[in-house]
């Protein structure tokens, strides 16, 4: 078994076809098939269910795939850190972000980072907290920026806290709720609610205020731009951070809603942003530099985060 064989096996699992996988890595199909067969022989395991009419890994194949991804990620991380050892003149950085930090905080920090370290190839992947945790576990990313309440007390994670963010409901200009005074949260029940997955603690508080067993979006979406577009073109009400809404409200695209029965300063209704990485693992020099840039941008954006 070697890393080349594992790389071929991961390609096979990703493309779910010997022909497509061989083509993706620019290898002839006979040579690709021999590589997979050699891996199976070396591991004394059948990795692909060849009796199935559809592509399917065996139970052993699924196990090997999990470890193969980690080994390849570890190999990539080792090469990357060695390249960066004597300075950030080469290498790559991969990290993740939740939808709201990706709107303003991460681009601000990334602009600083690429100005100071233009030679680093950088990619950030956006997703919800479950996707981000999965990518971190598979070592596809070194860290991510998101609400930390799911990770703060888990010993598997290291959390570096940022400033808490205040959430706000918003609607299009001309929405029936936009000009109403003494607005109550229960008034939202007449309209679709669009937003990302709301943390359970916040759902509970909002549900109690609105007189509901639970408080969840009608449309759940992990892309802020899509949420903004849906709200702007319908009577849906969106939920986001005040920081992410700063530019759309400044352009007059949406209106912020204020509810008399929602305590905006309540700690239980704040999003607790932070930088999450794996406990016991050091970050690469590039990741450390990006984390520093995020903290710096977080300080600059404090007035927007606090409203």
Secondary structure in CASP SS format (residue, H / E / C, confidence):
PFRMAT SS
TARGET T0000
AUTHOR 0000-0000-0000
METHOD secondary structure of the structure
MODEL  1
X C 1.00
X C 1.00
X H 1.00
X H 1.00
X H 1.00
X H 1.00
X H 1.00
X H 1.00
X H 1.00
X H 1.00
X H 1.00
X H 1.00
X H 1.00
X H 1.00
X H 1.00
X C 1.00
X C 1.00
X H 1.00
X H 1.00
X H 1.00
X H 1.00
X H 1.00
X H 1.00
X H 1.00
X C 1.00
X C 1.00
X C 1.00
X C 1.00
X H 1.00
X H 1.00
X H 1.00
X H 1.00
X H 1.00
X H 1.00
X H 1.00
X H 1.00
X H 1.00
X H 1.00
X H 1.00
X H 1.00
X H 1.00
X H 1.00
X H 1.00
X C 1.00
X C 1.00
X C 1.00
X C 1.00
X E 1.00
X C 1.00
X C 1.00
X C 1.00
X C 1.00
X C 1.00
X C 1.00
X C 1.00
X C 1.00
X E 1.00
X C 1.00
X H 1.00
X H 1.00
X H 1.00
X H 1.00
X H 1.00
X H 1.00
X H 1.00
X H 1.00
X H 1.00
X H 1.00
X H 1.00
X H 1.00
X H 1.00
X H 1.00
X H 1.00
X H 1.00
X H 1.00
X H 1.00
X H 1.00
X H 1.00
X H 1.00
X H 1.00
X H 1.00
X H 1.00
X H 1.00
X H 1.00
X C 1.00
X C 1.00
X C 1.00
X C 1.00
X C 1.00
X C 1.00
X C 1.00
X E 1.00
X E 1.00
X E 1.00
X E 1.00
X E 1.00
X E 1.00
X C 1.00
X C 1.00
X C 1.00
X C 1.00
X C 1.00
X C 1.00
X C 1.00
X H 1.00
X H 1.00
X H 1.00
X H 1.00
X H 1.00
X H 1.00
X H 1.00
X H 1.00
X H 1.00
X H 1.00
X H 1.00
X H 1.00
X C 1.00
X C 1.00
X C 1.00
X C 1.00
X E 1.00
X E 1.00
X E 1.00
X E 1.00
X E 1.00
X E 1.00
X C 1.00
X C 1.00
X H 1.00
X H 1.00
X H 1.00
X H 1.00
X H 1.00
X H 1.00
X H 1.00
X H 1.00
X H 1.00
X C 1.00
X C 1.00
X C 1.00
X C 1.00
X C 1.00
X E 1.00
X E 1.00
X E 1.00
X E 1.00
X E 1.00
X C 1.00
X C 1.00
X C 1.00
X C 1.00
X C 1.00
X C 1.00
X C 1.00
X C 1.00
X C 1.00
X E 1.00
X E 1.00
X E 1.00
X E 1.00
X E 1.00
X C 1.00
X C 1.00
X C 1.00
X E 1.00
X E 1.00
X E 1.00
X E 1.00
X E 1.00
X E 1.00
X E 1.00
X E 1.00
X C 1.00
X C 1.00
X C 1.00
X C 1.00
X C 1.00
X C 1.00
X C 1.00
X C 1.00
X C 1.00
X C 1.00
X C 1.00
X C 1.00
X H 1.00
X H 1.00
X H 1.00
X H 1.00
X H 1.00
X H 1.00
X C 1.00
X C 1.00
X E 1.00
X E 1.00
X E 1.00
X C 1.00
X C 1.00
X C 1.00
X C 1.00
X H 1.00
X H 1.00
X H 1.00
X H 1.00
X H 1.00
X H 1.00
X H 1.00
X H 1.00
X H 1.00
X H 1.00
X H 1.00
X C 1.00
X C 1.00
X C 1.00
X C 1.00
X C 1.00
X C 1.00
X C 1.00
X C 1.00
X E 1.00
X E 1.00
X C 1.00
X C 1.00
X C 1.00
X H 1.00
X H 1.00
X H 1.00
X H 1.00
X H 1.00
X H 1.00
X H 1.00
X H 1.00
X H 1.00
X C 1.00
X C 1.00
X C 1.00
X C 1.00
X E 1.00
X E 1.00
X E 1.00
X E 1.00
X E 1.00
X C 1.00
X C 1.00
X C 1.00
X C 1.00
X H 1.00
X H 1.00
X H 1.00
X H 1.00
X H 1.00
X C 1.00
X C 1.00
X C 1.00
X E 1.00
X E 1.00
X E 1.00
X E 1.00
X C 1.00
X C 1.00
X C 1.00
X C 1.00
X C 1.00
X C 1.00
X C 1.00
X C 1.00
X C 1.00
X H 1.00
X H 1.00
X H 1.00
X E 1.00
X E 1.00
X C 1.00
X E 1.00
X E 1.00
X E 1.00
X E 1.00
X E 1.00
X E 1.00
X C 1.00
X C 1.00
X C 1.00
X C 1.00
X C 1.00
X C 1.00
X H 1.00
X H 1.00
X H 1.00
X H 1.00
X H 1.00
X H 1.00
X H 1.00
X H 1.00
X H 1.00
X H 1.00
X H 1.00
X H 1.00
X H 1.00
X H 1.00
X H 1.00
X H 1.00
X C 1.00
X H 1.00
X H 1.00
X H 1.00
X H 1.00
X H 1.00
X C 1.00
END
